[in-house]
Amino acid sequence: MNPQRVDQPTNHIDLVIPEGTKTMLLYENLARERMREAEQAAAEQRLVRRLNAAKRWERLSAWAARRAKRARDLL
């Protein structure tokens, strides 16, 4: 059997992730969450704008239909 050497780290994560990186990862996660929230808010705003546009076109269509009916009645 080979005895474990004391000068070798047992946790290899320490070799990959330095101490200051944990704080950076926290800020990256917060930034990603803010981006997700901004994207969701933008998607909701797009949906509201589409709904308002649909209602506006519906009102215009109804007005045009009423106007066309009046014009037909006058003939």
C-alpha positions in Angstrom: 0.0 0.0 0.0 1.1 3.5 -0.7 0.8 5.8 2.3 -0.9 9.2 1.6 1.5 12.0 1.3 0.9 14.9 3.6 1.9 17.6 1.2 -0.7 16.7 -1.4 -4.2 18.3 -1.0 -7.0 15.8 -0.4 -9.6 18.2 -1.9 -8.9 18.8 -5.5 -11.5 21.6 -5.7 -9.0 23.9 -3.8 -6.7 23.6 -6.8 -9.4 24.7 -9.3 -11.4 27.4 -7.4 -9.4 30.1 -5.6 -10.9 31.8 -2.5 -12.1 35.0 -4.2 -14.0 33.1 -6.9 -16.9 32.3 -4.5 -17.7 35.9 -4.2 -17.5 36.4 -8.0 -19.8 33.4 -8.5 -22.3 35.0 -6.2 -22.3 38.3 -8.1 -22.5 36.4 -11.4 -25.6 34.5 -10.1 -27.2 37.8 -9.0 -26.5 39.3 -12.4 -28.0 36.3 -14.2 -31.1 36.5 -12.0 -31.5 40.2 -12.8 -31.1 39.5 -16.5 -33.8 36.8 -16.2 -36.1 39.2 -14.4 -35.5 41.9 -17.0 -36.2 39.4 -19.9 -39.4 38.3 -18.2 -40.5 41.9 -17.7 -39.8 42.6 -21.3 -41.8 39.6 -22.4 -44.7 40.7 -20.3 -44.5 44.2 -21.8 -44.5 42.8 -25.3 -47.6 40.8 -24.5 -49.4 43.9 -23.1 -48.5 45.9 -26.2 -49.8 43.1 -28.5 -53.0 42.9 -26.5 -53.4 46.7 -26.7 -52.7 46.6 -30.5 -55.3 43.9 -31.0 -57.9 45.8 -29.0 -57.1 49.0 -31.0 -57.5 47.1 -34.4 -60.7 45.6 -33.1 -62.2 49.0 -32.3 -61.0 50.4 -35.7 -62.6 47.4 -37.5 -65.9 47.9 -35.6 -65.9 51.6 -36.5 -65.2 50.8 -40.2 -68.0 48.3 -40.2 -70.4 50.8 -38.8 -69.3 53.4 -41.3 -69.7 50.9 -44.2 -73.2 49.9 -43.0 -74.3 53.6 -42.8 -72.9 54.2 -46.4 -74.8 51.1 -47.6 -78.0 52.3 -46.0 -77.7 55.7 -47.7 -77.5 54.0 -51.2 
